[in-house]
């Protein structure tokens, strides 16, 4: 385009001047760089109602120590359980952040695992408020043992994340992490997972709360019954020490249900291989012995029992079983190997079943294969991590 007169040049200069005069105050008012897409504020801010977090971003965790986590094991199976105490709607995202938030905050949430398993991932839900100009969210995740329903001894490892997933002010995301902590062993029972971040950056961790219109479950005294426990502690500067004890944030927020922290655990155990089928019927044992060739015949030969140990990579069938008379036998795996006591108990009068009991002298996973020769039916029973088996229903007495 050509300008054929000085009037056109003057018009262009005036137009540029107007644009500069308008855009400069706007940029100064919001404190942002209009040329930086990460600092441009989102225009369609949510309304007065809480909104549901649906965006999920997968990231990778890094450990605070070099080398492999000794608690980490590799290889996950197909069965996973998600522990989530929030409903995905975080009411605190609609509340203006405090003008002077604490320098750093750590919140902890209790998780009660139904079974032992391996950690698959942890999700943490954050929001970047409209007033926040930094796209990075940096936080640490820690594990604490349970001590009488309070965070106890730390797990020893700290997992750190830095993410730019909250690209625009007003964004909220549930960030899902695995990486260095995937495969970490978690025993059955209660654990605490804590998130620590520099809260003076204005980043907000999701908090799910009962609304005033909700009718939460209550105990006999009228107190709200929650599905999980939460704890919190803060410090006001980098030089300040962390308080030794957490406090219960429900003292000032009595309707707080849960934090936006979620846990996925692989609680399945690969089925132990079934003992090799016998190519030929085994010969009847000698009268003075009920065990031979790795197999024991219990209860006058009705039940044929074989056992196998596994260390996660290889398995071994019992080589030296010993009959203890009646319906019990002791299985061993070499002179220096672990021992396993197996017993069949007649519970026909109470439950109508033969029950199986087993106790191991090792923390290795084992499996027991039992065949009822009266019906030729076969069942196997796993002992995860050497756990005892108490009163497992084996075979109906009517067989």
C-alpha positions, 0 to 999 in steps of 0.5 A, spaced: 500 500 500 502 506 498 501 513 501 500 519 496 500 525 501 502 527 507 495 527 510 495 520 509 502 519 513 499 524 519 493 519 519 497 513 520 501 516 526 495 518 529 492 511 529 498 508 532 499 513 537 491 512 539 493 504 539 499 505 544 495 510 548 489 505 549 494 498 550 499 501 554 494 502 560 491 496 559 497 492 560 499 496 565 493 495 569 493 488 568 501 487 569 502 482 563 505 482 557 500 482 551 505 479 546 506 473 551 501 468 550 502 465 557 500 471 560 494 473 556 488 472 561 482 468 559 476 472 558 471 467 559 472 466 566 467 462 570 460 464 573 458 464 580 457 457 580 462 452 581 465 448 575 467 441 574 475 440 573 475 435 566 482 436 564 487 432 565 495 432 564 500 426 564 507 428 567 513 425 569 515 425 577 522 426 578 525 423 585 529 427 590 535 422 590 539 419 584 538 412 583 532 407 583 527 408 589 528 401 593 521 401 594 519 401 587 518 395 583 516 395 575 511 391 571 503 393 573 497 388 571 490 390 568 487 391 575 487 398 578 483 401 583 482 409 584 481 412 591 478 419 590 474 422 595 472 429 591 467 429 586 470 433 581 467 440 583 472 444 587 468 450 591 474 454 593 476 455 586 470 460 586 473 464 592 478 470 591 485 467 594 487 471 600 491 478 599 497 475 603 497 467 602 502 464 606 509 463 603 508 455 603 503 450 604 503 443 605 496 439 605 495 431 607 490 427 605 489 420 608 488 414 603 485 407 606 487 401 601 483 395 601 489 391 599 496 391 598 499 394 591 503 398 587 502 405 585 500 407 578 499 414 579 497 420 583 493 426 581 493 433 584 488 438 582 490 446 581 488 452 579 491 458 576 487 464 579 485 470 574 490 474 578 496 469 577 501 471 572 506 465 572 504 459 568 509 454 572 506 450 578 511 447 582 510 442 588 513 436 592 509 430 593 510 426 600 508 420 603 507 419 610 506 413 614 499 413 619 500 414 626 493 414 630 490 417 624 495 423 623 501 423 619 507 420 622 514 418 619 515 420 612 516 415 607 523 418 605 523 420 598 520 426 595 517 427 588 517 434 585 514 436 579 514 443 575 509 444 569 506 449 565 500 446 564 496 452 567 498 456 561 492 461 562 490 465 568 484 462 570 486 455 568 485 449 572 487 442 571 488 435 574 495 433 573 496 426 573 503 423 575 507 417 575 514 417 573 519 415 578 514 413 583 510 408 579 511 401 582 512 404 589 509 398 594 503 400 598 501 396 604 494 395 605 491 400 610 492 407 611 497 412 608 498 419 608 499 423 601 501 430 602 502 436 597 507 442 598 507 448 594 509 455 595 502 458 596 504 465 595 505 464 588 497 464 588 496 457 585 490 454 589 489 446 590 482 444 589 478 443 595 471 439 595 466 442 600 459 440 602 455 446 600 450 449 605 444 446 601 447 439 601 445 434 607 451 430 608 451 424 613 452 425 620 453 421 626 449 420 633 452 427 635 450 431 629 457 431 626 458 430 619 461 424 617 467 424 612 470 419 608 477 421 609 481 425 614 485 431 612 491 435 615 495 442 613 501 446 616 504 452 613 510 457 614 511 464 612 518 464 610 523 460 607 527 461 613 521 459 618 522 452 620 516 447 618 511 446 624 512 439 627 505 437 627 499 438 622 493 441 624 486 439 622 483 445 617 476 443 618 476 447 625 475 453 620 472 449 614 467 444 617 464 442 611 471 441 607 470 434 604 477 432 601 483 435 597 484 434 590 489 429 591 487 422 588 491 415 588 491 409 583 493 403 585 494 396 582 492 391 587 492 385 582 497 379 583 498 375 577 495 368 578 500 363 580 501 358 575 497 352 576 502 346 578 503 341 572 498 336 570 500 329 572 501 325 566 499 319 570 495 318 576 500 318 582 501 311 586 498 311 592 503 313 598 506 308 602 502 307 609 507 311 613 507 317 608 502 321 605 507 325 601 511 323 595 514 327 589 512 334 591 504 332 593 501 331 599 494 327 600 490 329 606 484 327 609 485 319 607 487 321 600 481 326 599 485 332 597 491 332 593 495 338 595 501 341 591 505 348 593 509 353 589 513 359 591 515 365 587 519 371 587 516 375 582 521 372 576 521 365 578 517 360 581 519 353 585 515 347 586 515 344 593 520 338 593 520 336 600 513 335 603 512 332 609 505 329 612 503 331 619 497 326 619 490 327 618 489 334 614 495 337 615 502 338 611 508 342 611 512 344 605 519 346 604 523 348 598 530 346 599 534 345 605 535 353 606 528 355 603 522 357 606 517 353 609 509 353 608 504 349 613 497 347 609 491 344 613 484 343 611 479 343 616 472 340 616 467 346 617 461 342 614 457 343 620 457 350 620 459 353 613 458 346 609 465 347 606 472 344 607 476 350 609 483 352 607 488 355 612 496 356 610 501 359 614 508 361 611 515 362 614 517 367 608 514 374 605 515 371 598 508 370 594 506 363 594 500 359 591 497 352 593 493 348 588 488 343 591 484 337 588 478 334 591 479 327 588 471 326 590 469 331 584 476 332 581 475 339 581 481 344 582 482 350 586 488 354 587 489 359 593 494 365 593 498 368 599 500 375 597 507 377 600 507 371 604 500 373 607 497 367 611 490 364 609 485 364 614 478 360 613 478 360 605 472 356 603 475 350 598 470 345 597 463 344 599 462 338 604 456 335 599 461 333 594 
